[in-house]
Amino acid sequence: MKTRKVFGILLGLGSLALIGNLIYRFSMDLVVSFIEVLILCLFLLLFFFTITWGSRKKKDGILPSEELGKQIENQSIVISYYWIVGFLFIGLVVDRIVTGNVNMTLMILLGVALITPAIMTYIIAQTYQITPNLIGKFANRVMETNATISKKNETKSAIY
């Protein structure tokens, strides 16, 4: 069996075990810590990464650096954004029904989630303006600095 499949199976079984543990702890009214949820998320993240992407050495799937991989990532990011905003909204509605109050933190996060794409679109669009404003100039400066740092790192790695 391929290493990727074995690793995927192990991560999947580990994720199922952690999910089972969390369900048990919730059903028994035991405390579930932030670290337990974080570890479950890490296992699931690694599991889905492993079963989604291939290996450059073994050439056994799509690579995230390929054009198709970039297109898949861009499309999944856009869809994920809408799902997350929907979950935040549902969380606010459920919180309002259950407690009778609105969780202000969730309300602020929902507001930030709704305006972030518009702000980022504006900033990125400013980098393409013929005469960019202050934000566009700042974004261009950041991009130039990143390019310079990348070139220096490539030069250092070529030397070694």
C-alpha positions as CSV (number, residue, x, y, z in Angstrom):
1,M,0.0,0.0,0.0
2,K,1.2,3.5,-0.8
3,T,2.6,5.6,2.0
4,R,0.1,8.3,1.3
5,K,-2.9,5.9,1.7
6,V,-1.5,4.4,4.9
7,F,-0.9,7.9,6.4
8,G,-4.4,8.9,5.3
9,I,-6.0,5.9,6.9
10,L,-4.1,6.4,10.2
11,L,-5.1,10.1,10.3
12,G,-8.7,9.2,9.5
13,L,-8.8,6.6,12.2
14,G,-7.2,9.0,14.6
15,S,-9.7,11.7,13.7
16,L,-12.6,9.3,14.2
17,A,-11.2,8.3,17.6
18,L,-10.9,12.0,18.6
19,I,-14.4,12.7,17.4
20,G,-15.7,9.7,19.4
21,N,-13.9,10.9,22.5
22,L,-15.4,14.4,22.1
23,I,-18.9,13.0,21.6
24,Y,-18.5,10.8,24.7
25,R,-17.2,13.8,26.8
26,F,-20.1,16.0,25.7
27,S,-22.7,13.2,26.4
28,M,-21.2,12.7,29.9
29,D,-21.1,16.4,30.6
30,L,-17.3,16.3,31.0
31,V,-15.2,19.4,30.3
32,V,-13.8,19.6,26.8
33,S,-10.7,21.7,26.6
34,F,-9.7,24.0,23.8
35,I,-6.6,21.9,23.1
36,E,-8.7,18.8,22.5
37,V,-10.7,20.6,19.8
38,L,-7.5,22.1,18.4
39,I,-5.9,18.7,18.1
40,L,-9.0,17.3,16.4
41,C,-8.9,20.2,13.9
42,L,-5.2,19.5,13.3
43,F,-5.8,15.8,12.6
44,L,-8.7,16.6,10.3
45,L,-6.7,19.3,8.5
46,L,-3.8,16.8,7.9
47,F,-6.2,14.0,6.9
48,F,-7.9,16.1,4.2
49,F,-4.6,17.5,3.0
50,T,-3.2,14.0,2.7
51,I,-6.2,12.6,0.8
52,T,-6.5,15.6,-1.5
53,W,-3.0,16.4,-2.7
54,G,-0.4,14.2,-4.4
55,S,3.3,14.0,-4.1
56,R,5.8,15.6,-6.4
57,K,8.2,12.7,-6.0
58,K,5.7,9.9,-6.6
59,K,3.6,11.8,-9.1
60,D,0.4,10.3,-7.6
61,G,-2.1,13.2,-7.8
62,I,-2.7,16.9,-8.2
63,L,-0.1,19.2,-6.6
64,P,-1.2,22.5,-4.9
65,S,1.5,24.3,-6.9
66,E,0.1,23.2,-10.3
67,E,-2.4,25.4,-12.2
68,L,-5.3,23.0,-11.5
69,G,-4.3,22.9,-7.8
70,K,-4.3,26.6,-7.6
71,Q,-7.7,26.8,-9.3
72,I,-9.1,24.2,-6.8
73,E,-7.7,26.1,-3.9
74,N,-9.1,29.4,-5.1
75,Q,-12.6,27.9,-5.7
76,S,-12.6,26.1,-2.3
77,I,-11.5,29.3,-0.5
78,V,-14.4,31.3,-2.0
79,I,-17.0,28.6,-1.2
80,S,-15.5,28.1,2.3
81,Y,-15.9,31.8,3.0
82,Y,-19.6,31.7,2.3
83,W,-20.0,28.6,4.4
84,I,-18.2,30.2,7.4
85,V,-20.3,33.4,7.1
86,G,-23.4,31.2,7.0
87,F,-22.3,29.3,10.1
88,L,-21.6,32.5,12.0
89,F,-25.1,33.8,11.1
90,I,-26.7,30.5,12.2
91,G,-24.6,30.6,15.4
92,L,-26.0,34.1,16.1
93,V,-29.6,33.0,15.4
94,V,-29.2,29.9,17.6
95,D,-27.5,31.9,20.4
96,R,-30.4,34.4,20.3
97,I,-33.0,31.6,20.5
98,V,-31.3,29.7,23.3
99,T,-30.1,32.6,25.5
100,G,-32.4,35.4,24.5
101,N,-29.3,37.6,24.0
102,V,-27.0,38.2,21.0
103,N,-23.3,37.3,21.5
104,M,-21.5,40.5,20.7
105,T,-18.3,38.7,19.8
106,L,-20.1,36.7,17.2
107,M,-21.9,39.8,15.9
108,I,-18.6,41.6,15.5
109,L,-17.0,38.6,13.8
110,L,-19.9,38.4,11.4
111,G,-19.6,42.1,10.5
112,V,-15.9,41.7,10.0
113,A,-16.4,38.6,7.8
114,L,-18.9,40.5,5.7
115,I,-16.8,43.5,5.0
116,T,-13.3,41.8,4.7
117,P,-13.7,40.7,1.0
118,A,-14.8,44.2,0.0
119,I,-11.8,45.7,1.8
120,M,-9.4,43.2,0.3
121,T,-10.8,43.7,-3.2
122,Y,-10.3,47.4,-2.9
123,I,-6.7,47.0,-1.7
124,I,-5.8,44.6,-4.4
125,A,-7.6,46.7,-7.1
126,Q,-5.5,49.7,-6.0
127,T,-2.3,47.8,-6.9
128,Y,-3.5,47.8,-10.5
129,Q,-4.4,51.5,-10.7
130,I,-2.3,53.6,-13.1
131,T,-1.9,56.2,-10.3
132,P,-2.5,54.3,-7.1
133,N,-3.6,56.1,-3.9
134,L,-1.9,55.7,-0.5
135,I,-3.2,52.2,0.1
136,G,-2.2,51.1,-3.4
137,K,1.3,52.5,-2.9
138,F,1.6,50.7,0.4
139,A,0.4,47.4,-1.1
140,N,2.9,47.8,-4.0
141,R,5.7,48.5,-1.5
142,V,4.8,45.4,0.4
143,M,4.8,43.3,-2.8
144,E,8.2,44.8,-3.9
145,T,9.7,44.0,-0.4
146,N,8.4,40.4,-0.6
147,A,9.9,40.0,-4.1
148,T,13.2,41.4,-2.9
149,I,13.3,39.1,0.1
150,S,12.4,36.1,-2.2
151,K,15.2,37.0,-4.6
152,K,17.7,37.2,-1.7
153,N,16.6,33.8,-0.3
154,E,16.9,32.3,-3.8
155,T,20.4,33.7,-4.1
156,K,21.4,32.4,-0.6
157,S,20.0,28.9,-1.4
158,A,21.8,28.8,-4.8
159,I,25.1,29.6,-3.0
160,Y,24.7,26.8,-0.5
